[in-house]
Amino acid sequence: MLVGQIAWEKSKPAARARVSALVAPLEQTYNEGQAYNFITASCWMDDMRAKKGYEWSKWHYVDAPYTPSGAPFTIPAEGPHIVWAIDQNLATLRNPASPAAEQTLAMAMLMHFVGDIHQPLHATDWNDRGGNGFLIAGIKFTDLMSRSAPNLHTLWDKGFRFDGRDGANVELWPSPDIAGRPKAPGEGVIATEAAKIMAAFPTAGLPELNGPQSAALWARESHVIGCLAGYPLGPHPGDHAVVTLAPEFVRRTGQITQLRVAVAGYRLAALLNELFAPEAK
């Protein structure tokens, strides 16, 4: 939702209107019957995990083995994986002949996957399912999914809300539950925190926004970050071992994830403007 809010701030009116119209028909069953909007549509792909037979699990990431330097980085030639998925979604949205239902699905996927691909452990795997098998302690997640154990992937998914202060790991603000999600862009804690991130990371200070852009490039960026900063120093603890994370590591994770949220939001806005408001670049 932070990525969506930042994209909203940087999107042209025509892009805002088109995205809002496309996401309105999304299935609402797992959003407590509420219609999705420009901001909450980013949650749809994860909300749908509650539905039996979820078919898009492999679309959220790309397997790229951990190395100490982040090199080499290769993308599997065939999907499904997140680079393939983003390219597929863009092709659907760029094709005026695509059926409306397919465009709605592609829009929801694009909004979610642009966020996911900027999360370093969605493009890095140290034989632990992108950090899902790296168990951690010392952090209290107020929104941890039921029957889930705290793990490194979870921290990287939520790191922008955490910090290491005075020798402890702290949650800076709670994620809103479904009922507390913004009813419109610019509302609530999502808008407040997105504004803070934009102020900390303005576009002028982000050279990675310059030059050609692609999902493959974004995945490589995330992979390098994942290899260089995604894991605590030292050997991998292996399955079932639990690592207590130092506040210094959690603080650094928070800083990196805020930066990646900002970059993802700006890049999503650029895509939406290109798709739906090209005359207003």
C-alpha positions in Angstrom: 0.0 0.0 0.0 3.0 2.3 0.6 4.2 1.7 -2.9 0.7 2.4 -4.2 0.4 5.6 -2.3 3.7 6.9 -3.6 2.7 5.9 -7.1 -0.6 7.8 -6.6 1.3 10.9 -5.6 3.5 10.8 -8.8 0.8 9.6 -11.2 -1.0 11.9 -13.6 -4.8 12.3 -13.3 -5.5 10.1 -16.4 -3.4 7.3 -14.9 -5.1 7.6 -11.5 -8.5 7.4 -13.1 -7.7 4.5 -15.3 -6.1 2.4 -12.6 -9.0 3.1 -10.2 -11.5 2.0 -12.8 -9.5 -1.2 -13.6 -9.2 -2.4 -10.0 -12.8 -1.6 -9.0 -14.2 -5.0 -10.3 -11.6 -7.1 -8.4 -13.1 -9.9 -6.2 -13.8 -8.5 -2.8 -14.3 -11.7 -0.8 -11.1 -11.5 1.1 -11.3 -7.7 1.5 -14.3 -7.9 3.8 -16.6 -7.1 0.9 -15.0 -3.7 0.4 -14.2 -2.5 -3.1 -10.5 -2.1 -3.9 -9.1 1.3 -4.7 -5.8 2.5 -6.1 -4.0 2.0 -2.8 -5.5 -1.2 -1.5 -5.4 -3.0 -4.9 -1.7 -3.6 -4.1 -2.9 -6.1 -1.4 -5.2 -8.2 -3.7 -2.6 -10.8 -4.7 -1.8 -11.6 -1.1 -5.5 -11.4 0.0 -6.3 -14.0 -2.6 -4.0 -16.5 -0.9 -6.9 -17.2 1.4 -8.8 -18.8 -1.5 -8.3 -22.5 -2.0 -6.2 -23.4 -5.0 -4.2 -20.2 -5.2 -2.2 -20.5 -8.4 0.2 -17.6 -8.4 2.7 -18.5 -5.6 5.7 -18.8 -8.0 4.9 -15.5 -9.6 6.0 -13.4 -6.6 9.7 -14.1 -6.7 12.6 -15.3 -8.9 15.1 -17.9 -7.6 18.6 -16.5 -7.8 21.2 -18.3 -5.6 23.0 -16.4 -2.9 26.6 -15.6 -3.5 28.8 -13.3 -1.3 29.1 -10.7 -4.1 25.7 -11.0 -5.7 27.3 -12.2 -9.0 26.5 -13.9 -11.2 22.8 -13.2 -11.6 20.7 -15.1 -14.1 17.0 -15.1 -14.7 15.4 -18.5 -15.6 14.6 -18.5 -19.3 11.0 -19.6 -18.7 8.4 -18.6 -16.2 6.6 -18.5 -14.0 8.6 -16.1 -11.9 8.3 -12.4 -11.1 10.2 -10.9 -14.0 8.2 -13.0 -16.4 5.0 -12.1 -14.6 5.6 -8.3 -14.8 6.5 -8.5 -18.5 3.3 -10.6 -19.1 1.1 -8.0 -17.2 2.6 -5.1 -19.1 2.0 -6.9 -22.4 -1.7 -7.3 -21.4 -2.1 -3.7 -20.4 -0.4 -2.4 -23.5 -2.7 -4.5 -25.8 -5.9 -2.6 -26.4 -7.6 -5.8 -27.5 -7.1 -7.5 -24.1 -10.4 -8.3 -22.5 -11.4 -6.1 -19.7 -11.3 -8.9 -17.1 -7.7 -9.7 -18.1 -6.7 -6.1 -17.8 -8.2 -5.9 -14.3 -6.2 -8.9 -13.3 -3.0 -7.7 -14.9 -3.4 -4.3 -13.2 -3.7 -5.9 -9.7 -0.8 -8.1 -10.4 1.4 -5.3 -11.7 0.7 -3.1 -8.6 1.7 -6.0 -6.3 4.6 -7.4 -8.2 6.4 -4.1 -8.7 6.5 -3.9 -4.9 7.5 -7.5 -4.5 10.4 -7.3 -7.0 12.0 -4.5 -4.9 12.1 -6.7 -1.8 15.7 -8.2 -1.8 14.7 -11.7 -0.6 12.2 -12.0 -3.5 15.3 -12.3 -5.7 17.7 -14.0 -3.4 17.7 -17.6 -2.1 20.3 -19.1 0.2 18.7 -22.6 0.1 16.1 -21.2 2.5 13.2 -20.2 0.3 14.2 -16.6 0.2 14.7 -16.3 3.9 11.4 -18.1 4.8 13.5 -20.9 6.3 15.8 -18.5 8.2 14.1 -18.4 11.7 14.6 -15.2 13.8 14.0 -14.0 17.3 14.2 -10.6 19.0 11.4 -9.0 17.0 7.7 -8.9 17.8 5.5 -8.8 14.7 2.0 -7.6 15.6 0.6 -8.7 12.2 2.3 -12.1 11.8 0.1 -14.6 9.9 -1.4 -17.3 12.0 0.7 -20.4 12.4 3.7 -18.6 10.9 7.1 -18.4 12.7 9.1 -15.2 12.6 11.6 -15.5 9.7 14.0 -13.3 7.8 11.7 -13.0 4.8 9.0 -11.6 7.0 11.4 -8.9 8.3 12.3 -7.8 4.8 8.6 -7.7 3.9 7.9 -5.4 6.8 11.2 -3.8 7.6 10.1 -0.3 6.8 8.0 -0.4 10.0 10.9 -1.5 12.3 14.1 0.0 13.8 16.8 -0.9 16.2 16.9 1.7 19.0 18.6 1.8 22.5 19.6 -1.8 22.2 16.2 -3.2 21.2 14.2 -3.9 18.1 11.0 -1.9 17.9 7.9 -1.7 15.7 7.5 2.0 14.7 3.8 1.7 13.7 1.3 -1.2 13.3 0.1 -2.2 9.9 -3.6 -1.5 9.5 -5.9 -4.5 9.4 -8.3 -5.0 6.5 -11.0 -2.8 8.1 -8.4 -0.1 8.7 -7.1 0.1 5.2 -7.5 3.5 3.5 -10.9 4.0 1.9 -9.3 6.3 -0.7 -5.8 7.5 -1.6 -4.3 10.0 0.9 -6.0 8.6 4.0 -4.6 7.2 7.2 -1.3 5.9 8.4 -0.4 4.7 4.9 -0.5 8.2 3.5 1.4 9.6 6.5 4.2 7.1 6.3 4.4 7.2 2.5 5.0 11.0 2.8 7.8 10.4 5.3 9.5 8.0 3.0 9.1 10.3 0.0 10.7 13.1 2.0 13.6 10.9 3.1 14.1 9.6 -0.5 13.2 12.2 -3.1 13.4 11.3 -6.7 16.3 13.8 -7.3 18.5 11.7 -5.0 17.9 8.4 -6.7 20.2 7.8 -9.7 18.7 4.3 -10.1 15.6 6.0 -11.6 17.6 7.3 -14.5 18.2 5.4 -17.7 16.3 2.4 -19.2 14.1 0.4 -16.7 13.0 -3.2 -16.7 11.8 -5.9 -14.4 15.1 -7.8 -15.0 17.1 -4.8 -13.9 15.0 -4.3 -10.7 15.4 -8.0 -9.9 19.2 -7.8 -10.3 19.3 -4.7 -8.0 17.3 -6.6 -5.3 19.5 -9.7 -5.7 22.7 -7.7 -5.1 21.2 -6.1 -2.0 19.9 -9.5 -0.8 23.4 -11.0 -1.1 25.3 -8.0 0.4 22.9 -7.0 3.1 20.0 -9.4 3.3 21.5 -11.8 5.8 23.3 -11.3 9.1 27.1 -11.8 8.9 28.3 -15.3 9.3 27.4 -18.7 7.9 23.9 -19.7 7.3 22.4 -21.2 10.5 20.6 -23.9 8.7 17.0 -25.1 9.1 15.4 -25.0 12.6 18.2 -22.9 14.1 16.9 -19.5 15.4 19.0 -16.3 15.1 18.4 -13.4 17.4 18.8 -10.3 15.2 21.0 -7.4 16.5 19.3 -4.0 16.5 22.0 -2.7 14.1 20.9 -5.2 11.5 17.2 -4.4 12.0 18.0 -0.6 11.7 19.9 -1.2 8.4 17.1 -3.4 7.1 14.6 -0.6 7.9 16.6 2.0 6.0 17.0 -0.3 3.0 13.4 -1.3 2.8 12.2 2.3 3.0 14.5 3.1 0.1 13.2 0.2 -1.9 9.6 1.2 -1.2 10.3 4.7 -2.5 12.0 3.4 -5.6 9.2 0.9 -6.3 6.6 3.6 -5.9 8.3 6.0 -8.3 8.9 3.3 -10.8 5.3 2.1 -10.6 4.1 5.7 -11.2 6.3 6.0 -14.3 4.8 2.7 -15.7 1.3 3.9 -15.0 2.0 7.3 -16.7 3.5 5.5 -19.6 0.5 3.2 -20.0 -2.3 5.6 -19.3 -1.1 9.2 -19.6 1.8 9.1 -22.2 1.1 12.7 -23.3 1.7 13.9 -19.7 5.2 12.4 -19.1 
